Amino acid sequence: MAEEILQVKGLHKSFGNLHVLKGIDTQVSKGEVVAIIGPSGSGKSTFLRCLNLIEEPEQGQILFNGIDITAKTAKAHEMREQMGMVFQSFNLFPHLNIIDNITLALVKVKKLPRLEAEEIGMKLLERLRLTDKAKEYPGNLSGGQQQRIAILRALAMNPKIMLFDEPTAALDPEMVGEVLDVIKQLAEEGMTIVIVSHEMSFVREVSTRVMFMDEGVICEQNSPEELFKNPTSARTKDFLRKIL
């Protein structure tokens, strides 16, 4: 049986009077690629941001490698180091060049010597054939290149799981493929991934499980083949009919 990396129990999150997550229960096993789909405002991004406590849930538990990271005694920052997060906007530091963007956390958080951090950074850039961009600044790169750098920055910390919040939403259509290819490569290498995405062909091809969310609950989850071909929830059927 696959080892569980994440367990989510009875997760609730509100913003003022808006009840965004209404008791989420799920788990993620090592090596799984879980895609979260659903309409805008269904709670997908909030759920993802709760997983590494960027947003703090009011109720429920999140267990990461068996440790309750929502407990008062939990060292959330230590857990967060093991979860790579990539957002819609690239969030690179505009005043730092690319190699400094990638190595900043290695030096400041992991306390690695600068030369060792740069060696790791250059190996990662080499992997995506972007070594020539090491001394460039984010503003000189295309959106697709910036998002791939953001992925490398998260990978530099050697995370146990990668969280992607609509990583292609801010990109021009011709740049979407180059970012999805990197995520696909990570999936093939066995990285555990949770991704919120509207790219349905990618979701069908790469994910091992698809979770459909609406109005703060998981309406349905299944293998991509089953969920797309034989959805059981009326809400899932309606959503898929509109977008496919």
Secondary structure, DSSP 8 states (H G I E B T S, - for coil): ---EEEEEEEEEEEETTEEEEEEEEEEEETT-EEEEE--TTSSHHHHHHHHTTSS--SEEEEEETTEETTSTT--HHHHHTTEEEE-SS----TTS-HHHHHHHHHHHTS---HHHHHHHHHHHHHHTT-GGGTTS-GGGS-HHHHHHHHHHHHHTT--SEEEEESTTTTS-HHHHHHHHHHHHHHHHTT-EEEEE---HHHHHHH-SEEEEEETTEEEEEE-HHHHHHS--SHHHHHHHHHH-
